[in-house]
Amino acid sequence: MIPLASQGALLGLSAAAQPGPFQAYLVARSLRAGARRALPLVFAPLLSDPPVIATVLLVLTQVPPWVLRGLHLLGGAIVMWLGAAALREALGGAPVRATGEGHEARGLLRATLVNLTNPNAWISWSVIGGPILVAAWRRAPSQAIAFTVAFYALLVGGNAALVVLAARAAAAGPRLARGLGILSGAALIAFGVWQIVLGVSGA
């Protein structure tokens, strides 16, 4: 059996590498504000995940369907709003690293909202992370701690690498930065639309 720390590391790296609204928002912020101001946002899961994990564990790792449906609708609206803002900035030709988007506290709040209303996080902790964490805690609390630390170390590290890569791509030239900005904004809108569709259909 793979040690729990290794399981946590693999799951964390997988979560960081999986395209989603949070990753698209990190790219958009990095393109607009630069790596230095976008890097603090990679810690948003440390703020958004505790209530997710607590809720999942309290309901015995089963998230009620109405919760996921509401998250789809709310999360979709938030992500679409952020995507529209990113597109407006990219198409408007505003200079990269504009000071209006440089408030770290505001960016961290938005990143936390994106992650908190992302149904994938709830599903992941319900189906995979929650059961592993509960079983590990029953065997030995130290194993559960090792799993959690490894998971977030790779999740945060992977997202930080994404931010740095996006910032370096933006530094290659304004045309490339604008193209990536449009792409990340469009991706956010697409993720938002898809979440709303899933929420309305009850999938």
Residue pairs with C-beta under 8 A, 6 or more apart in sequence:
2 10
3 146
4 132
4 136
4 143
4 144
4 146
4 147
4 150
5 146
5 147
5 149
5 150
6 150
7 132
7 147
7 150
8 146
8 147
8 148
8 149
8 150
8 151
8 154
9 150
9 151
9 153
9 154
10 154
11 128
11 129
11 151
11 154
12 150
12 151
12 152
12 153
12 154
12 155
12 156
12 158
13 154
13 155
13 158
15 124
15 151
15 155
15 158
16 23
16 154
16 155
16 156
16 157
16 158
16 159
16 161
16 162
17 158
18 120
19 187
20 118
20 120
20 191
21 75
21 79
21 114
21 118
21 188
21 191
21 192
21 195
22 44
22 45
22 111
22 114
22 115
22 118
22 159
23 159
23 162
24 83
24 184
24 187
24 188
24 191
25 41
25 79
25 82
25 110
25 111
25 114
25 184
25 188
26 38
26 41
26 42
26 111
26 159
26 162
26 163
26 166
27 162
27 163
27 166
27 180
27 184
28 82
28 83
28 86
28 181
28 184
28 185
28 188
29 37
29 38
29 41
29 101
29 107
29 111
29 163
30 38
30 162
30 163
30 164
30 166
30 167
30 170
31 90
31 96
31 166
31 167
31 169
31 170
31 177
31 180
31 181
31 184
32 86
32 89
32 96
32 97
32 98
32 101
32 181
33 97
33 98
33 101
33 102
33 107
34 96
34 97
34 167
34 170
35 163
35 164
35 166
35 167
35 168
37 97
37 102
37 104
37 107
38 107
38 163
38 166
38 167
39 160
39 163
39 164
40 104
40 107
40 108
41 104
41 107
41 108
41 111
41 163
42 156
42 159
42 160
42 163
43 108
43 156
44 108
44 111
44 112
44 114
44 115
45 115
45 121
45 152
45 155
45 156
46 152
46 156
47 108
47 112
48 112
48 113
48 115
48 116
48 121
49 115
49 121
49 125
51 116
52 116
52 121
52 122
52 125
53 125
53 129
53 130
53 133
55 63
55 67
55 122
56 63
56 122
56 125
56 126
56 129
56 130
57 130
57 133
57 134
61 125
61 126
61 127
61 130
61 131
61 134
62 126
63 122
63 123
63 126
65 202
67 122
68 119
68 122
68 123
69 199
69 202
70 199
71 117
71 118
71 119
71 122
71 199
72 119
72 195
72 196
72 198
72 199
73 195
73 196
73 199
73 200
74 117
75 114
75 117
75 118
75 119
75 192
75 195
76 191
76 192
76 193
76 194
76 195
76 196
76 197
76 199
77 192
77 196
78 113
78 114
78 117
78 192
79 114
79 188
79 189
79 191
79 192
79 195
80 188
80 189
80 192
80 193
80 196
81 192
82 110
82 114
82 188
83 185
83 186
83 187
83 188
83 189
83 190
83 191
83 192
84 185
84 189
85 185
86 181
86 184
86 185
86 188
87 181
87 182
87 185
87 186
87 189
88 185
89 98
89 101
89 181
89 185
90 178
90 181
90 182
90 185
91 182
93 178
96 170
96 174
96 177
101 107
115 121
119 195
119 198
129 151
132 147
133 144
133 147
133 148
136 143
136 144
136 147
137 143
137 144
166 180
166 184
169 176
169 177
169 180
170 176
170 177
170 180
171 177
